[in-house]
């Protein structure tokens, strides 16, 4: 089976803390390595415009790794912005329009977990989920019951093979403890 590459990146929470600290620096590194040849569409409800988002991206890479002129230029040239409420179908109609010919977008949910169901529902209803994938950042539910309910919502919009659940803090303590015991307690 041939692997299908994403032809657009949509990230929800574009003006938030996670985007500022992690996403923009990572996108700049991808662009620097010529691995970001697709449109990057930020979505948030901040009352901002594209120029303000570009300023935020610049501040982000300056603060968290440094500006690479080549990479940053490529990132900024591919960056687009939609300002809108995640519960408003008009926001997702704008997104569908902005996606243009893209048929395999990657949707990255860098928003608070309570917003996941609404965003997923709107992605499905607008047709933006068709052919796409989703990355769900942060905890997936707050207990087993809520995780199961969220999983049902996810599967109304995306097939399981197109769902990526990540939590960048999930194994932090376990890994730190493992490294400590591995390297601090040498066998003599």
MDAnalysis code that builds the backbone (N, CA, C; Angstrom):
import MDAnalysis as mda
import numpy as np

u = mda.Universe.empty(564, n_residues=188, atom_resindex=np.repeat(np.arange(188), 3), trajectory=True)
u.add_TopologyAttr("name", ["N", "CA", "C"] * 188)
u.add_TopologyAttr("resid", np.arange(1, 189))
u.add_TopologyAttr("resname", ["UNK", "UNK", "UNK", "UNK", "UNK", "UNK", "UNK", "UNK", "UNK", "UNK", "UNK", "UNK", "UNK", "UNK", "UNK", "UNK", "UNK", "UNK", "UNK", "UNK", "UNK", "UNK", "UNK", "UNK", "UNK", "UNK", "UNK", "UNK", "UNK", "UNK", "UNK", "UNK", "UNK", "UNK", "UNK", "UNK", "UNK", "UNK", "UNK", "UNK", "UNK", "UNK", "UNK", "UNK", "UNK", "UNK", "UNK", "UNK", "UNK", "UNK", "UNK", "UNK", "UNK", "UNK", "UNK", "UNK", "UNK", "UNK", "UNK", "UNK", "UNK", "UNK", "UNK", "UNK", "UNK", "UNK", "UNK", "UNK", "UNK", "UNK", "UNK", "UNK", "UNK", "UNK", "UNK", "UNK", "UNK", "UNK", "UNK", "UNK", "UNK", "UNK", "UNK", "UNK", "UNK", "UNK", "UNK", "UNK", "UNK", "UNK", "UNK", "UNK", "UNK", "UNK", "UNK", "UNK", "UNK", "UNK", "UNK", "UNK", "UNK", "UNK", "UNK", "UNK", "UNK", "UNK", "UNK", "UNK", "UNK", "UNK", "UNK", "UNK", "UNK", "UNK", "UNK", "UNK", "UNK", "UNK", "UNK", "UNK", "UNK", "UNK", "UNK", "UNK", "UNK", "UNK", "UNK", "UNK", "UNK", "UNK", "UNK", "UNK", "UNK", "UNK", "UNK", "UNK", "UNK", "UNK", "UNK", "UNK", "UNK", "UNK", "UNK", "UNK", "UNK", "UNK", "UNK", "UNK", "UNK", "UNK", "UNK", "UNK", "UNK", "UNK", "UNK", "UNK", "UNK", "UNK", "UNK", "UNK", "UNK", "UNK", "UNK", "UNK", "UNK", "UNK", "UNK", "UNK", "UNK", "UNK", "UNK", "UNK", "UNK", "UNK", "UNK", "UNK", "UNK", "UNK", "UNK", "UNK", "UNK", "UNK", "UNK", "UNK", "UNK", "UNK", "UNK", "UNK"])
u.atoms.positions = np.array([
    [0.837, -1.179, 0.000],
    [0.000, 0.000, 0.000],
    [0.885, 1.245, 0.000],
    [0.640, 2.161, -0.895],
    [1.440, 3.378, -0.999],
    [1.089, 4.345, 0.134],
    [2.131, 4.962, 0.681],
    [1.923, 5.940, 1.738],
    [1.519, 7.266, 1.108],
    [0.471, 7.865, 1.646],
    [-0.006, 9.148, 1.147],
    [0.579, 10.256, 2.011],
    [1.202, 11.227, 1.382],
    [1.788, 12.353, 2.107],
    [0.747, 13.432, 2.331],
    [0.846, 14.088, 3.462],
    [-0.041, 15.214, 3.744],
    [0.303, 16.356, 2.800],
    [-0.726, 17.056, 2.339],
    [-0.507, 18.163, 1.420],
    [-0.871, 19.518, 2.023],
    [-1.141, 19.547, 3.319],
    [-1.362, 20.787, 4.064],
    [-1.270, 20.452, 5.544],
    [-0.831, 21.411, 6.335],
    [-0.809, 21.275, 7.783],
    [-1.710, 22.352, 8.361],
    [-2.703, 21.917, 9.116],
    [-3.609, 22.841, 9.801],
    [-3.357, 22.661, 11.283],
    [-3.006, 23.747, 11.972],
    [-2.844, 23.590, 13.410],
    [-3.734, 24.558, 14.163],
    [-4.574, 23.938, 14.992],
    [-5.511, 24.666, 15.831],
    [-4.785, 25.064, 17.108],
    [-5.023, 26.292, 17.546],
    [-4.298, 26.814, 18.697],
    [-3.060, 27.573, 18.256],
    [-3.110, 28.171, 17.084],
    [-1.940, 28.803, 16.467],
    [-1.381, 29.975, 17.263],
    [-2.198, 30.592, 18.097],
    [-1.718, 31.738, 18.876],
    [-1.397, 31.350, 20.314],
    [-1.508, 30.076, 20.633],
    [-1.339, 29.610, 22.003],
    [0.092, 29.337, 22.411],
    [0.220, 28.925, 23.657],
    [1.512, 28.681, 24.280],
    [2.267, 27.521, 23.633],
    [1.571, 26.426, 23.331],
    [2.226, 25.274, 22.716],
    [2.793, 25.643, 21.338],
    [2.020, 26.387, 20.564],
    [2.506, 26.835, 19.253],
    [3.728, 27.725, 19.416],
    [3.679, 28.617, 20.394],
    [4.778, 29.558, 20.607],
    [6.054, 28.854, 21.047],
    [5.926, 27.928, 21.986],
    [7.115, 27.278, 22.538],
    [7.648, 26.130, 21.684],
    [6.762, 25.404, 21.026],
    [7.190, 24.164, 20.363],
    [6.934, 24.109, 18.855],
    [5.730, 24.495, 18.438],
    [5.337, 24.246, 17.049],
    [6.093, 25.132, 16.070],
    [6.137, 26.434, 16.313],
    [6.841, 27.305, 15.368],
    [8.335, 26.962, 15.249],
    [9.046, 26.716, 16.360],
    [10.447, 26.300, 16.194],
    [10.591, 24.989, 15.415],
    [9.686, 24.049, 15.645],
    [9.755, 22.770, 14.908],
    [9.469, 22.983, 13.427],
    [8.498, 23.834, 13.116],
    [8.181, 24.109, 11.715],
    [9.349, 24.795, 11.014],
    [10.018, 25.710, 11.729],
    [11.179, 26.363, 11.128],
    [12.264, 25.329, 10.813],
    [12.473, 24.376, 11.709],
    [13.489, 23.342, 11.456],
    [13.109, 22.480, 10.256],
    [11.836, 22.149, 10.131],
    [11.388, 21.397, 8.952],
    [11.651, 22.197, 7.680],
    [11.308, 23.478, 7.713],
    [11.516, 24.336, 6.543],
    [12.999, 24.469, 6.222],
    [13.813, 24.585, 7.256],
    [15.262, 24.700, 7.072],
    [15.817, 23.472, 6.366],
    [15.229, 22.314, 6.622],
    [15.687, 21.051, 6.033],
    [14.920, 20.697, 4.756],
    [14.191, 21.670, 4.213],
    [13.388, 21.470, 2.998],
    [12.375, 20.337, 3.166],
    [11.775, 20.229, 4.345],
    [10.790, 19.192, 4.626],
    [9.402, 19.799, 4.864],
    [9.228, 21.080, 4.525],
    [7.950, 21.753, 4.743],
    [7.510, 22.420, 3.445],
    [7.178, 21.621, 2.478],
    [6.784, 22.148, 1.177],
    [5.269, 22.192, 1.004],
    [4.548, 22.407, 2.095],
    [3.082, 22.424, 2.055],
    [2.567, 23.682, 2.748],
    [1.336, 24.075, 2.454],
    [0.756, 25.209, 3.181],
    [0.606, 24.876, 4.669],
    [0.842, 25.870, 5.502],
    [0.674, 25.756, 6.947],
    [-0.411, 26.752, 7.334],
    [-1.520, 26.234, 7.836],
    [-2.675, 27.074, 8.152],
    [-2.897, 27.064, 9.655],
    [-2.690, 28.202, 10.278],
    [-2.961, 28.344, 11.704],
    [-4.405, 28.759, 11.905],
    [-5.038, 28.181, 12.916],
    [-6.419, 28.526, 13.247],
    [-6.477, 28.855, 14.731],
    [-7.105, 29.985, 15.062],
    [-7.276, 30.388, 16.458],
    [-8.359, 31.449, 16.541],
    [-8.817, 31.703, 17.737],
    [-9.769, 32.792, 17.959],
    [-9.098, 33.807, 18.868],
    [-8.363, 34.693, 18.258],
    [-7.626, 35.696, 19.019],
    [-7.886, 37.112, 18.530],
    [-8.646, 37.251, 17.447],
    [-8.849, 38.570, 16.879],
    [-7.622, 39.064, 16.125],
    [-6.744, 38.142, 15.748],
    [-5.513, 38.486, 15.060],
    [-5.693, 38.422, 13.551],
    [-4.656, 38.943, 12.855],
    [-4.570, 38.777, 11.410],
    [-3.269, 38.024, 11.097],
    [-3.020, 37.778, 9.831],
    [-1.844, 37.010, 9.422],
    [-0.546, 37.682, 9.856],
    [-0.468, 38.995, 9.747],
    [0.767, 39.692, 10.132],
    [1.066, 39.517, 11.610],
    [0.036, 39.528, 12.439],
    [0.241, 39.321, 13.869],
    [0.719, 37.893, 14.149],
    [0.198, 36.932, 13.404],
    [0.648, 35.554, 13.581],
    [2.102, 35.411, 13.132],
    [2.474, 36.062, 12.055],
    [3.865, 36.019, 11.599],
    [4.795, 36.643, 12.646],
    [4.357, 37.736, 13.264],
    [5.144, 38.353, 14.340],
    [5.307, 37.391, 15.515],
    [4.227, 36.683, 15.836],
    [4.267, 35.697, 16.932],
    [5.241, 34.567, 16.578],
    [5.214, 34.128, 15.334],
    [6.128, 33.074, 14.890],
    [7.577, 33.549, 15.003],
    [7.838, 34.774, 14.621],
    [9.200, 35.305, 14.700],
    [9.653, 35.390, 16.150],
    [8.783, 35.891, 17.013],
    [9.111, 35.962, 18.430],
    [9.390, 34.571, 18.982],
    [8.611, 33.607, 18.546],
    [8.765, 32.227, 18.991],
    [10.141, 31.668, 18.641],
    [10.522, 31.769, 17.379],
    [11.801, 31.182, 16.977],
    [12.982, 31.969, 17.540],
    [12.817, 33.279, 17.740],
    [13.875, 34.062, 18.380],
    [14.093, 33.587, 19.817],
    [12.997, 33.318, 20.506],
    [13.058, 32.945, 21.921],
    [13.419, 31.477, 22.136],
    [13.014, 30.617, 21.221],
    [13.173, 29.177, 21.415],
    [14.029, 28.533, 20.319],
    [15.218, 29.044, 20.123],
    [16.128, 28.369, 19.209],
    [16.853, 29.258, 18.228],
    [16.365, 30.432, 17.978],
    [17.033, 31.338, 17.054],
    [16.463, 31.289, 15.650],
    [16.495, 32.432, 15.006],
    [15.966, 32.551, 13.643],
    [16.993, 32.024, 12.649],
    [16.556, 31.112, 11.823],
    [17.352, 30.667, 10.688],
    [16.771, 31.386, 9.478],
    [17.501, 32.305, 8.853],
    [16.920, 33.105, 7.766],
    [16.270, 32.276, 6.661],
    [16.927, 31.223, 6.228],
    [16.375, 30.380, 5.164],
    [15.104, 29.667, 5.632],
    [15.188, 29.001, 6.755],
    [14.042, 28.249, 7.269],
    [12.875, 29.141, 7.633],
    [13.176, 30.257, 8.278],
    [12.088, 31.142, 8.696],
    [11.393, 31.759, 7.494],
    [12.155, 32.136, 6.489],
    [11.570, 32.701, 5.275],
    [10.615, 31.706, 4.611],
    [11.027, 30.438, 4.545],
    [10.161, 29.409, 3.954],
    [8.908, 29.195, 4.798],
    [9.084, 29.171, 6.112],
    [7.930, 29.006, 7.001],
    [6.935, 30.138, 6.804],
    [7.413, 31.358, 6.848],
    [6.530, 32.526, 6.739],
    [5.835, 32.569, 5.388],
    [6.514, 32.155, 4.333],
    [5.889, 32.198, 3.003],
    [4.790, 31.145, 2.861],
    [4.829, 30.105, 3.678],
    [3.794, 29.069, 3.592],
    [2.677, 29.265, 4.614],
    [2.832, 30.234, 5.510],
    [1.902, 30.425, 6.621],
    [0.648, 31.193, 6.210],
    [-0.498, 30.654, 6.634],
    [-1.798, 31.293, 6.436],
    [-2.507, 31.293, 7.782],
    [-3.560, 32.104, 7.912],
    [-4.231, 32.203, 9.210],
    [-5.729, 32.362, 9.049],
    [-6.450, 31.648, 9.899],
    [-7.903, 31.793, 9.987],
    [-8.233, 32.132, 11.427],
    [-8.868, 33.279, 11.626],
    [-9.306, 33.680, 12.950],
    [-10.785, 33.357, 13.064],
    [-11.126, 32.472, 13.988],
    [-12.527, 32.123, 14.137],
    [-12.777, 31.205, 15.310],
    [-14.007, 31.127, 15.687],
    [-14.445, 30.299, 16.812],
    [-14.497, 28.841, 16.383],
    [-13.993, 27.953, 17.228],
    [-13.973, 26.530, 16.902],
    [-15.362, 25.905, 16.864],
    [-16.343, 26.574, 17.426],
    [-17.710, 26.058, 17.390],
    [-18.536, 26.627, 16.253],
    [-17.954, 27.508, 15.472],
    [-18.681, 28.180, 14.394],
    [-18.419, 27.489, 13.059],
    [-19.460, 26.970, 12.415],
    [-19.270, 26.328, 11.107],
    [-18.599, 27.243, 10.074],
    [-18.767, 28.553, 10.206],
    [-18.149, 29.490, 9.260],
    [-16.623, 29.420, 9.320],
    [-16.070, 29.169, 10.495],
    [-14.621, 29.021, 10.629],
    [-14.127, 27.852, 9.783],
    [-14.878, 26.762, 9.808],
    [-14.470, 25.560, 9.085],
    [-14.789, 25.662, 7.595],
    [-15.772, 26.472, 7.243],
    [-16.018, 26.757, 5.826],
    [-14.838, 27.556, 5.261],
    [-14.322, 28.512, 6.055],
    [-13.126, 29.260, 5.638],
    [-11.930, 28.320, 5.507],
    [-11.821, 27.388, 6.442],
    [-10.724, 26.427, 6.389],
    [-10.821, 25.573, 5.130],
    [-12.003, 25.078, 4.834],
    [-12.182, 24.254, 3.627],
    [-11.776, 25.053, 2.391],
    [-12.141, 26.329, 2.357],
    [-11.781, 27.200, 1.236],
    [-10.265, 27.410, 1.188],
    [-9.653, 27.646, 2.342],
    [-8.210, 27.886, 2.398],
    [-7.413, 26.642, 2.020],
    [-7.956, 25.473, 2.300],
    [-7.278, 24.226, 1.922],
    [-7.190, 24.067, 0.410],
    [-8.099, 24.712, -0.313],
    [-8.043, 24.677, -1.774],
    [-7.974, 23.267, -2.313],
    [-6.945, 22.974, -3.122],
    [-6.850, 21.649, -3.734],
    [-6.315, 20.557, -2.802],
    [-5.938, 20.924, -1.577],
    [-5.397, 19.918, -0.636],
    [-6.444, 18.853, -0.361],
    [-6.042, 17.602, -0.447],
    [-6.962, 16.481, -0.237],
    [-6.528, 15.565, 0.897],
    [-5.345, 15.820, 1.454],
    [-4.841, 14.980, 2.539],
    [-4.225, 15.847, 3.637],
    [-5.030, 16.741, 4.223],
    [-4.473, 17.627, 5.251],
    [-4.192, 16.893, 6.557],
    [-3.206, 17.385, 7.269],
    [-2.905, 16.919, 8.608],
    [-3.400, 17.991, 9.570],
    [-4.319, 17.615, 10.444],
    [-4.891, 18.542, 11.420],
    [-4.247, 18.279, 12.775],
    [-3.642, 19.297, 13.346],
    [-2.938, 19.185, 14.617],
    [-3.738, 19.967, 15.655],
    [-4.246, 19.278, 16.677],
    [-5.078, 19.911, 17.693],
    [-4.241, 20.296, 18.905],
    [-3.640, 21.467, 18.858],
    [-2.850, 21.997, 19.969],
    [-3.734, 22.958, 20.766],
    [-4.873, 22.441, 21.193],
    [-5.868, 23.213, 21.929],
    [-6.200, 22.469, 23.218],
    [-6.857, 23.126, 24.170],
    [-7.250, 22.429, 25.393],
    [-8.153, 21.232, 25.076],
    [-8.002, 20.153, 25.826],
    [-8.750, 18.923, 25.542],
    [-10.275, 19.091, 25.483],
    [-10.830, 20.022, 26.233],
    [-12.283, 20.177, 26.188],
    [-12.772, 20.673, 24.831],
    [-11.867, 21.198, 24.000],
    [-12.237, 21.668, 22.660],
    [-12.166, 20.569, 21.597],
    [-11.516, 19.444, 21.905],
    [-11.354, 18.379, 20.913],
    [-12.661, 17.942, 20.268],
    [-13.697, 17.598, 21.043],
    [-14.923, 17.097, 20.405],
    [-15.540, 18.094, 19.423],
    [-15.586, 19.361, 19.794],
    [-16.159, 20.372, 18.909],
    [-15.370, 20.536, 17.626],
    [-14.040, 20.582, 17.736],
    [-13.196, 20.727, 16.546],
    [-13.353, 19.507, 15.644],
    [-13.318, 18.324, 16.231],
    [-13.457, 17.100, 15.440],
    [-14.809, 17.041, 14.738],
    [-15.854, 17.414, 15.436],
    [-17.195, 17.423, 14.846],
    [-17.273, 18.397, 13.678],
    [-16.698, 19.585, 13.858],
    [-16.718, 20.595, 12.794],
    [-15.835, 20.180, 11.609],
    [-14.708, 19.548, 11.881],
    [-13.867, 19.065, 10.779],
    [-14.635, 18.073, 9.918],
    [-15.358, 17.183, 10.568],
    [-16.149, 16.187, 9.841],
    [-17.282, 16.854, 9.066],
    [-18.038, 17.710, 9.732],
    [-19.202, 18.347, 9.107],
    [-18.827, 19.216, 7.911],
    [-17.658, 19.839, 7.954],
    [-17.230, 20.745, 6.881],
    [-16.567, 20.029, 5.714],
    [-16.263, 18.752, 5.893],
    [-15.549, 18.015, 4.854],
    [-14.039, 18.154, 4.944],
    [-13.551, 18.906, 5.929],
    [-12.104, 19.107, 6.069],
    [-11.381, 17.848, 6.534],
    [-12.107, 16.921, 7.150],
    [-11.482, 15.688, 7.640],
    [-11.306, 14.656, 6.532],
    [-12.078, 14.770, 5.480],
    [-12.043, 13.770, 4.405],
    [-10.634, 13.640, 3.831],
    [-10.111, 12.429, 3.848],
    [-8.782, 12.166, 3.309],
    [-7.644, 12.604, 4.205],
    [-7.978, 13.150, 5.360],
    [-6.956, 13.724, 6.226],
    [-6.569, 12.853, 7.402],
    [-5.705, 13.437, 8.207],
    [-5.227, 12.809, 9.439],
    [-5.377, 13.821, 10.563],
    [-5.302, 13.314, 11.796],
    [-5.386, 14.211, 12.942],
    [-4.344, 13.819, 13.985],
    [-3.722, 14.833, 14.561],
    [-2.817, 14.667, 15.690],
    [-3.488, 15.332, 16.873],
    [-3.661, 14.560, 17.931],
    [-4.314, 15.087, 19.121],
    [-3.252, 15.219, 20.202],
    [-2.986, 16.451, 20.570],
    [-1.945, 16.796, 21.532],
    [-2.562, 16.928, 22.918],
    [-1.856, 16.510, 23.904],
    [-2.216, 16.620, 25.313],
    [-2.960, 15.390, 25.788],
    [-3.409, 15.369, 27.015],
    [-4.108, 14.177, 27.523],
    [-5.352, 13.845, 26.709],
    [-5.568, 12.571, 26.517],
    [-6.714, 12.081, 25.748],
    [-7.790, 11.660, 26.745],
    [-8.613, 12.616, 27.144],
    [-9.617, 12.379, 28.172],
    [-9.007, 12.530, 29.553],
    [-9.870, 12.571, 30.572],
    [-9.370, 12.712, 31.940],
    [-9.564, 11.437, 32.759],
    [-10.245, 10.462, 32.178],
    [-10.378, 9.134, 32.767],
    [-10.778, 8.180, 31.646],
    [-10.934, 6.901, 31.971],
    [-11.237, 5.915, 30.934],
    [-12.557, 6.208, 30.237],
    [-13.570, 6.585, 30.995],
    [-14.888, 6.849, 30.397],
    [-14.823, 8.021, 29.422],
    [-14.161, 9.115, 29.816],
    [-14.083, 10.281, 28.916],
    [-13.204, 9.981, 27.703],
    [-12.185, 9.154, 27.875],
    [-11.339, 8.762, 26.736],
    [-12.144, 7.942, 25.732],
    [-13.009, 7.078, 26.224],
    [-13.848, 6.280, 25.322],
    [-14.838, 7.155, 24.557],
    [-15.437, 8.112, 25.244],
    [-16.376, 9.027, 24.575],
    [-15.634, 9.835, 23.505],
    [-14.476, 10.370, 23.858],
    [-13.689, 11.135, 22.894],
    [-13.276, 10.262, 21.712],
    [-12.924, 9.035, 21.975],
    [-12.536, 8.117, 20.910],
    [-13.683, 7.912, 19.917],
    [-14.909, 7.841, 20.414],
    [-16.069, 7.715, 19.529],
    [-16.201, 8.940, 18.630],
    [-15.984, 10.130, 19.197],
    [-16.049, 11.364, 18.399],
    [-14.938, 11.367, 17.349],
    [-13.745, 10.976, 17.755],
    [-12.615, 10.921, 16.825],
    [-12.966, 10.039, 15.635],
    [-13.555, 8.888, 15.914],
    [-13.842, 7.925, 14.846],
    [-15.022, 8.315, 13.963],
    [-15.784, 9.327, 14.334],
    [-16.803, 9.837, 13.412],
    [-16.151, 10.652, 12.298],
    [-14.939, 11.170, 12.569],
    [-14.267, 12.029, 11.590],
    [-13.069, 11.358, 10.914],
    [-12.374, 10.472, 11.627],
    [-11.131, 9.892, 11.118],
    [-11.079, 8.401, 11.405],
    [-10.557, 7.643, 10.453],
    [-10.300, 6.219, 10.678],
    [-9.119, 6.099, 11.639],
    [-9.101, 5.039, 12.412],
    [-8.062, 4.866, 13.435],
    [-6.650, 4.984, 12.867],
    [-6.411, 4.481, 11.674],
    [-5.054, 4.555, 11.115],
    [-4.637, 5.982, 10.761],
    [-5.578, 6.919, 10.830],
    [-5.283, 8.321, 10.536],
    [-5.299, 9.187, 11.789],
    [-5.236, 8.556, 12.952],
    [-5.278, 9.259, 14.236],
    [-3.954, 9.044, 14.960],
    [-3.358, 10.146, 15.408],
    [-2.114, 10.093, 16.171],
    [-2.353, 10.823, 17.485],
    [-2.211, 10.109, 18.597],
    [-2.421, 10.694, 19.916],
    [-1.061, 10.846, 20.580],
    [-0.731, 12.068, 20.963],
    [0.555, 12.289, 21.611],
    [0.389, 13.156, 22.852],
    [1.272, 12.956, 23.786],
    [1.351, 13.796, 24.973],
    [2.829, 13.972, 25.262],
    [3.321, 15.174, 25.017],
    [4.758, 15.386, 25.152],
    [5.245, 15.297, 26.590],
    [4.342, 15.191, 27.567],
    [4.750, 15.028, 28.951],
    [4.462, 13.632, 29.490],
    [3.869, 12.773, 28.673],
    [3.416, 11.463, 29.117],
    [4.488, 10.661, 29.843],
    [5.645, 10.512, 29.271],
    [6.671, 9.681, 29.875],
    [7.811, 10.452, 30.512],
    [7.645, 11.744, 30.697],
    [8.747, 12.584, 31.156],
    [9.359, 12.083, 32.470],
    [8.549, 11.891, 33.510],
    [9.101, 11.467, 34.798],
    [9.694, 10.068, 34.713],
    [9.002, 9.168, 34.045],
    [9.506, 7.797, 33.932],
    [10.852, 7.766, 33.208],
    [10.971, 8.517, 32.132],
    [12.227, 8.545, 31.386],
    [13.329, 9.185, 32.216],
    [13.021, 10.281, 32.914],
    [14.035, 10.919, 33.753],
    [14.499, 9.963, 34.848],
    [13.545, 9.260, 35.478],
    [13.919, 8.311, 36.530],
    [14.760, 7.171, 35.972],
    [14.369, 6.651, 34.821],
    [15.112, 5.568, 34.188],
    [16.547, 6.007, 33.879],
    [16.697, 7.187, 33.307],
    [18.034, 7.685, 32.989],
    [18.858, 7.900, 34.249],
    [18.219, 8.395, 35.290],
    [18.938, 8.621, 36.533],
    [19.472, 7.297, 37.091],
    [18.578, 6.305, 37.198],
    [19.006, 5.031, 37.745],
    [19.991, 4.303, 36.828],
    [19.853, 4.463, 35.549],
    [20.737, 3.794, 34.594],
    [22.165, 4.338, 34.695],
    [22.290, 5.675, 34.800],
    [23.620, 6.266, 34.740],
    [24.175, 6.673, 36.098],
    [23.341, 6.775, 37.120],
    [23.836, 7.155, 38.449],
    [24.216, 5.946, 39.281],
    [23.703, 4.794, 38.944],
    [23.963, 3.593, 39.731],
    [24.743, 2.572, 38.913],
    [25.983, 2.867, 38.677],
    [26.782, 1.933, 37.885],
    [27.145, 0.711, 38.711],
    [27.240, -0.402, 38.018],
    [27.643, -1.640, 38.676],
    [29.152, -1.688, 38.735],
    [29.686, -1.999, 39.902],
    [31.162, -2.046, 40.059],
    [31.632, -3.466, 40.145],
])
